[in-house]
Amino acid sequence: MAQLGVAPVLPVAVIAVATVLLGAFACVQFARAPRGARRRDWALRLVMLALLVIIAIRPNIPADRAAPASSGGLEVYFLVDTTSSMAAEDWPADPASSTDGGVDASAPAATRLDGARADIDAILGQLAGAEYSLTTVDSTALQRVPLTTDATAVSSAAAVLTPEVTFYSRGSAIDAAVPFMTELLADAQQADPGQRRVLFYLGDGEQTADAAPGSFAGLAPYLSGGAVLGYGSDDGGEMRVYDGFAANDDPAFPRYIQDPATGRNAVSIPDEANLRAIAGQLGVGYDRREPGEAVDAIVSGIEVGESTEVRSTPDTPTEFYWLLAIPLALLGVREAAGWALTIAETRPGRES
């Protein structure tokens, strides 16, 4: 059972003296008042005093003592392409994920984004004890999870990633995240210059924007490793429409993005040349991924290092004094109304 704590707004001695004086005065007035409305008024004033005293000492349930946090010796940044092309259904189902080793033909087709999710989970398991950050990029870059040692939080965030809403898509620009990631890594470098950082870019390299893709080379000085991971098949795949409403995106009745030139389902082809270029600019390796493929080679040579224990900020205690403030406010309104009525009745009437 949780023990109660207090956080007085004034020294306890001051509250005690004020309580005794005001309480004694109210008790005397209550005893002297004739039975009826006046005695009831003084009884309610005693109740108000009691509520006010309890509020003044601020009873609470103290928070559990927070355990020391662990700051990993490595920062791992995941940058995931969530453009419409990552919804392409050219990611074969992994037979290893089936209980009988076969593939369920009735299951919805897997997408490139499914492959990225699986690899994020695998890398988290291999680099346990590090700090992690998850950022997605489509028309804009968005940090989904700031740096944290909680791998479960990153895994949970990755599990619910969706492609951009199809109708808002303005085409794929694979370098759209560069300005954001540059600022993010620069801030991290300034905060902890001695920390090691790695970046994993997960995407298909498809560039549909008119402009040529910009360079990722500006990120390289902040990094000590990582990899570019590519998804998709040589033949490409049709892209399922995503309109932001899960009820309308039932995999059993998929709708696909149309090619305006042909009126047929559009097909997305991954661009390995772009992915290799990104890897070269970052100074890391490129790996074309396959379903169920291990990540051992990708994380080989990346050491998490020793973790540093950091005192975490204690949680805020649970306070409930505000619950008592509600009846106190109602009684205060009643008291004020009574005084206003008394003053109105004692004012001399106007001469006609």
FENZI-V683779 format. One record per helix or strand of 3 or more residues. SS is the DSSP state (alpha for helix, beta for strand). FROM is the first residue (numbers start at 1). TO is the last residue. Records with the same first field share a line. If there is no record, write none. Layout:
SS->FROM-TO + FROM-TO
//
This chain:
beta->4-6 + 59-61 + 69-71 + 74-81 + 131-137 + 141-148 + 196-203 + 225-230 + 237-240 + 285-288 + 308-310
alpha->12-32 + 37-57 + 84-87 + 95-97 + 112-126 + 151-159 + 166-168 + 178-191 + 217-220 + 246-248 + 251-253 + 272-282 + 296-299 + 321-346
//
